[in-house]
Amino acid sequence: MRLDPDAEDLLRRSAPQVLGVLVRRHGGFARCEDAVQEALLAAAGAWPRHGLPDEPVAWLVSVAGRRLTDQWRSDVARRAREDAVVGRAEPTTVAADVEAFSGSADPAADDTLELLLLCTHPSLSEPSRIALTLRAVGGLTTAEIARAFLVPEATMAQRISRAKATISEAGATFTLPGHDRDERLAAALHVIYVIFTEGYTATAGPALTRVDLTAEAIRLTRRLHQLLPDDGEIGGLLALMLLTDARRDARTGEDGSLVTLADQDRERWDRPGITEGTGLLEHALATAPLGPYQLQAAIAAVHAEAATDADTDWAQIVILYGLLERRSDNPVVTLNRAVAVGMAEGPRAGLEVLDTVADDPRLRRSHRPDAVRAHLLERLGDHTGAREHYGRAARAALNQAEKRYLEGRAARVDAERRIVG
């Protein structure tokens, strides 16, 4: 038997609360996090057979607490045996109080923010931050995270173990940071957005999207927004995700093939999601300083407001991308502005913008520069150039849905070239 979706969501939501209770009570983030994972696995096996407990969080705290107690008792016994072997006069004692857990927990306590900032500690690499966030805050198992990022479970387990060891070595504490709080929060939002973008367009694999990752990113951002409702960038990020995810059902055909924004059936867009996202954006723009996520959400809102692709206000999008460029040193922003300029001012103008980042080393392994150049060359009527760059983009693409789309475009412009020629 498997957990139903509501119970599975309850486990996800409970994970950071349970971990927070254990860490505050006993310290030792790494051990407590391992115990929570074991408790989540135990719940996945027990709850479908016996039903949900009356107090799910208390149940998880109790089970995880027993795991910790058993481990600490085992450590005490092991050290006692070592003491006897080396002939120590006084046996070693464990510093922590190995008390039995009562299973009680404060339902109002929420340590999501503290956990998220701990998981995005500056000493961790971005892949480690992502993995640890999904484990500790998202409640995903190592196997689920490994599947999401298409790596072996053993590889992901090592990555998570190294991340927890790094946090311990850095002396990180389970408290909200002071002087670098804004920097840490910005890092946390970046990690969540990376999770979302990986789910919205998977880097590799047969499917275009990973709905489990986009849903998890939106859930985490909703929780942060509840905790910090006046933070404009959190509101902007949530708005951006909702407005972008609203297009999900229209992005693929029945056979899983990619459908571009211009060709999507906008009747399939999630209108309640667009309404919520637009409302969040309007509130953030009216009450908080302008930030990058608000600007990206504004671009998504312009697309959402257009009844058809022809109605899109590309000139406004160009302006918004220009503002975004001034706030970020990211060649992908310029890449997107090139597309917008190409639509607003013509493909030659778009190619001029694209040329400014053509040699940027950060785009060297991406298929998108060739895809954008091919699109602009096709609109310019250069079928030979378009075919070449669509082909190069297809060979570099790792996602199979994108690869098939690019191969199809290459074949199409080649056929048009033959007709014209």
N, C-alpha and C positions, 0 to 999 in steps of 0.2 A: 504494500500500500504506500501511496505517496501523499504528502501534504497537499491540501487544496490551496489555491492561490492566496486566499485570505490568510490562512495560517502561515504560509510561506512569507507573506508580507509582514506579518506580525513578528516572525523571527528576525527578519531584516531590521525592523524598527527597534526591536528589543536589544539587539547586539550591543550598540554603544552604551545603552543604559546599564546593562549588566556589567560590561567591562568597566564602566566608570565606578560602579559600586565596589567592585573587587579591588581596583587599583587604589581608590581612596581609602579602603579599609586595610589593605595589606601591602600596597606598593608592589614593585616588580612587574612592570608592564608586560614583559615578554611572557613570563609564566602565566599571568592572568589572562593574556590574550589567547594563549594555547588552551587554557581551561575553558574559556568561553567557546572556542571552536568545538571542543569536545562536547560541551553542553548542547550546542546547536545541533550537532550530529545525533546526540542522544534524543533530542526532541523530535528530530525528523523521523526517527525510528519508533518512538513511543507514542507520540500524539495521534498519528493515524489509527493506531490500535485502541488506545484508551480514551481518546478525546482530549480536547484542550483542558488544561488545568484551570482552576478558578482564578489563580493569580500567575499568569505565564512568566512574568518577570521574576517573581519570587522563586518559581520552580527552577528557572534557569540559573539564578544566583545560587540556589541550594545545590544543584548538580555540579556547577562549576566550582563551588566552594569545597565540595567533597573531593573533587579531583585535586584541588590544591592541597587540601589536608592530607590526602593519601600520599601525594608527592613529597610534601614536607616531612611526614613521618618516615617515609622511605629514606629521605636524605639524612634524618637524624640517626636512623638505624645503621646506615652505611658509615656515617662518621664515627659512630660508637665502635663499630667493628674495626675501623682504621685506627682509632685510639688504642684499642686493645692490642692490636698487632705491634704498634710502635711503642707501647708501654707508657702512654701519657698518664700522669698522675690523676688529672681531672678530665673527665670526658667532655667533648665539645657539646655545646648546647646551641640550638637554633635560635636566632635572634627574634624571629617573628613569633607571635603568639599563635600556636596551632590550636585555635579554638574551633569547636564545631560550629558550622554556620546554621543559624536559625532559619534561613530562607527568607527573612524579612528584607524588604527593600523599599525605599521611598519612591513611590510611583511618580512623584512630581520632579524628582531629580533628573536632569538631562545634561549629560557631559559631552554631547555631540561636538560642540565647538572646541572644547579642550582637546578631545581626541583627534579631531581633524587637524588642529594646529600642531599637535604632537606628531602626527603621521606625516606632516609636511615640513618636518624639521630641516633647517638649512644644510645639515650635514649629509642628508640623503640625496641620492640621484633621483631624477624624475621617474624612471621606471620603478624604483623602490618606493617612492612616495605613492605612486598609483596603486601598486600591489598592496601596500600596507593599508592604505585608505579603504580599498575595497574589502580587505579582510576585517580590519578592526572597526571601521565605521559602517561599512556596507553589509557586513555579516555574510559575505560570500565565502565559500570554501576555497581552499587552494586549487582544487580540481576545476571549479567553476571559473576562477580567474585565469588559470592556465588555458582552458578552452577558449576563453574570450580573446586572449592575445596569441593563440595558436603556438604555444610553446609546451614542451613536456611538463607534466605535473612536478617532476623532480626538480626541473630547472626553476619553476616558480617557487617551490618550497625553499630552495636555497636562497633565492632572492629575498623572500620574506624573512627568513632566518637571519640573513646578513643585515637587513634593515633594522630588525629588532636589536641585534647586537650593536649596531652603530649608534642607535638611540641610547642604549645603556652606557656605552663607552663615552658618549658625549655628555653624560650626566643630565639628560633631559628630564625635567620634572613635569608632573601632571598638574600644571597650573597655567592660567592664561599668561602668555608672554607680555612683557611691559613695553620696553623701548622699541622692539621690533614687531609689535603686534600687527600693525598695518601691513608690513612686508610679509609676515607669515600668512595673514588672511588672503592677501593677493596670491600667494603661492598656492594656497588651498583652493581658491577659485579656479586657478589655472589647471590644477590637477583634475578638478571636477569637469572642467570644460574639455580637457583631453579625453577623459572617459566618455563624455557625450559624443565628441566628434568621431572617436573610434567606433562607437556604436552606430552613429548616423551613416558613416561611410567607412566600412571596415577596411583596414589597411590591406588585408589579404583574405583569401578564402573564397568559397563559392557564392556566398550571399552578399548582397549590397549592404545590408544593415544587420546590426545586432541589437534587437529591441531590449534585451535584458540590460545592456549597458546604458542605453539612452534613458530607460526608465529609472535605473539606479541613480544616474547623475541628476535627473530632475527631482527625484525623491530627496537626495541629499541637499540640493539647493533649496527646496521648499522648507526643509528643516532649518537651514541656516536663516532663511528669510523670516521664519517664525521667531527665531532667537534674536535677530538683528533687523527688524522691519524697516528701520530708517536708513540702512546702508544702501546707497544708490547703486553700487556696482553689483551687490547681491541681487537686488531687484532687477537690474539690467540683465544679469546673466540668466535669471529665471525666465524673464520675458523673452530673451533670445532663444533659449531652448524650446520654450512652448511654441513660439512663432515658427521656428525651424521644424520642429517635430510635427507640427500640424500638417506638413506636406508629405509625411512619410508614406501614407497609403497610396498616394498618387505617383510615387517615385519609381515604382516597378510595375511591369505588366504582369499578366497572369502567369507567364512563364518565367518570371523573375528577372526579366530584362530591364535595363535601366531606361527610365523615361526622363528626359531633360525638363528643366523648369518651363521652357517655352512650350513644350508639348503636353504638359500635365493637364489632366481633367480637374479643374479647380473646384468643381462640385464635390470632389472627394476630399478636399482639404477639411481639416477639423476646425469648424467655425467656433465652437466653444473655446478651444485652445487658443485660437487667434484673438478672441474677445478678451480672454484672461490675460494673455501676453500683452496686448495693446494697453489694457488698463494698468498693468504693472509698470510698463514703460512710461506712460503718461505721468504716473505718480512719481517715479524716480526722476524724470526730467524736471518736474515742477518743484521737487523738494531737496534734491541733492546735486552736488557738483557733477559736471559732465565727465563721464569716464568711457573707456574703450568698449565695455560690454553694453553700455547704453547706446553707443553709436552703432555697434553691430546689430543690436535689437532694432534700432530705428531703420536700418537698411532692410532687415527682414520684414518690418512692418510696411515699408513701401511696397515690397513685393506682395504682401498679403492683401493690401488695399486695392491692388489692380485686378479688375474683373477678368481681364485677358492679358496675355503677354504684351500685346500691342499697346495696352493702356499703361504699362509700367513707366513711371517717371524716372527715366534713366539719368536725366540731368541732376535731379535731387540725389540720386544714389552716388553720382560722381562727386558731388560736394561732400557727402557724408564720408566716402572713402578718403577724400583729401584730408578731412579733419582727423580721421582715424590714423592716417599715415603720420601725421605730426605727433601723435601720442604713442606710436609703437615703431620699433625698428624691426619690422617683419616683412620680408619680401612677398609673402603670400598676400598681404594687404594690397601691395602694388600690383600683383598679378590679378587680383579681383578688380582693381580699379581699371586695369587695362581692358578687361571685358566690358565694364560699364562705359568707359570712354568710347570703345568701339561701337557700342550700341547708341550712344548719345551723339557722337561726333563723327562716326564713320570708322571703318576698319583700319585705315592708314594711321589715324590718330591713336587708335588702340595699340597698333604695332609699335609706335614710337614710345609709348609708355612701357610696353613689354620689354623693349630693348634696354631699358634702364636697369632691369634686374636679370637680364639674360645670362650674365656670367656670375651671378651670386652663388657662391659655393653652397649655401644652405638649401638651394633648390636643385643641386646636382643630381640627386637620386630620385627626385620627384618626376612623375610623368606629366604633371599639370602644365609646366611651361610649354611643352610640345603640343599638348592638347589645346591650350589657349591659342598658340600661334596657328595651329591648323584651323581652328574655328575662324580666326580673323582672316587668314588667307583664303579660306573657302568663301567667305562673304565678299572678299575682294575679287573673286573670280579666278584666283591662281590655283587651279585644280591640281597641278603637278606638285606644287609646294605643299598644299593641304594634304595630299595623299602621303607624301613623305613624312610629314610631322605627325599625322594621325597614326601612321605605322610605327614611328619611333615611340610615340606615347603608348601604343598598345603593347609593344614589347617590354616597356618599363613598368606597366601597370601590374600590380600583384593581385588586386581584387578581380575575380573572374567576370563579374557583371560589367565592371568598367572596361575590362579588356575586350569583351565581346562587343560592347557598344563602339569602342574606338576602332576595332577591326571592321565593323559594319560601316562606319563612316568612311574609312579608308577605301573600302570597296565601292561605296556609293560615289565618292568624288572621282575615283578612277573610271567608273562607268561614264560619268558625266564628261570627263576629259576625253574619253574615246569618242563620245558623240560629237562634242564640239570640234575635236581634231579631225 
